[in-house]
Amino acid sequence: MTKAQSTISPAQLDTIPVFKPLLEEEEIQACVEAMELGWLGMGSYVGQFEQALSDYLELNNRHVVALSTGHAAIHLGLLLAGLQPGDEVITPSFNNIADFQAILATGAKPVFCDIDETTLCIDLNKAEELVSPDTKALIAMDYDCLLCDHGAVAEFAQRHGIRVLHDAAHSFGSKYLGRPVGSFSDMTMFSFDPVKTITCIDGGALIVKTEEEAEQLREMRLIGMGQPSQVMYQNSRAWTYGVQRLGFRYHMANLHAAVGLKQLEKMESISITRQQSGILYNRLLEDVPFVRTPETDFSDVTPFLYYIRVPKELRESFREHLSQHGVDTGIHWQPGHWFELFKDCRHGDLSVTEQVGHEILSLPLHSHMTEESVQRVCNAVRQFDCG
């Protein structure tokens, strides 16, 4: 039997997907109620969702602004940082394409940095080598079930006088040194798209430190209209308003916020079940010789994905083997400097990124994932003949 062969056909198995949103009767009923309300734009549910996020994240003096997507949150965050054409943003090359496109959308340029071998988050020692007079911001991205050293990130930013955009698309519900992610960074973005830890169907949020910045965001998300959000949160709108800044159609819809509210109510069980699945994966795969598992015990972390690393020369045949055993897989991600659009961007040594980009592989992880499903995935992993 060759590496990718199997006596089991996909038709004989229900495929375990990489992603599976937790959508139950509560979310369906919330959609019905939001539709019956008839206010389909930004309205009362959005205001309630922002307040619920603020309470859950223990924001105290920080402010949350709900947006249409995580990408919108990154774009507006970078604009809020004052980026201009010609400015530079240091970002891990091992990052989502949304971050790179948001940088370009401001007229600034990505500068690609390597990642730490253990955390797969930005390597700040290598970032030091990339700082230039044009550096205006740094993106600190948490990856899957691992967090950046955010204390060191804050010190780095202060030392160089730059803004930090904390990309927490993967780490909603996690804590850093006992503090909820979102409650301590310069700016923090969250994504609530269809496959994230919690979903709003699609949605995002940006957390900022001052009411002044929050008010700027509220205008920018509504194509620059200076229309008071509190009016719209009463399912109404003002017909006269001022426009004093660039804006976009980046607001969150009522329907999406209604789903997000129900998802937030389930965060405790979502977090616990995802942690349990991650712990079980690590235990069942720890002695598989060709697999490298995340170096975490999952304490204080709500994992978005579960990743493994396998040798470059095995990855595609291994993925095919898992597919034949009814196990879906993903690749998160291709490094940014591999894309044609970004091939001329400035960068430093990217040796770790190069290796990880060829080895990374995402296995299925869901909220309320059964132990039997995790065991089935791990059994399929163990059955692979790595030669």
Helices and strands as residue ranges (DSSP letters): G 10-12, H 25-37, H 44-56, E 63-67, H 70-80, E 88-92, H 97-105, E 109-113, H 124-128, E 135-141, H 150-160, E 163-167, E 175-176, E 179-180, E 187-191, E 204-208, H 211-220, H 229-232, H 254-264, H 267-285, E 306-309, G 312-314, H 315-324, G 336-338, G 340-342, H 351-359, E 360-363, H 371-382
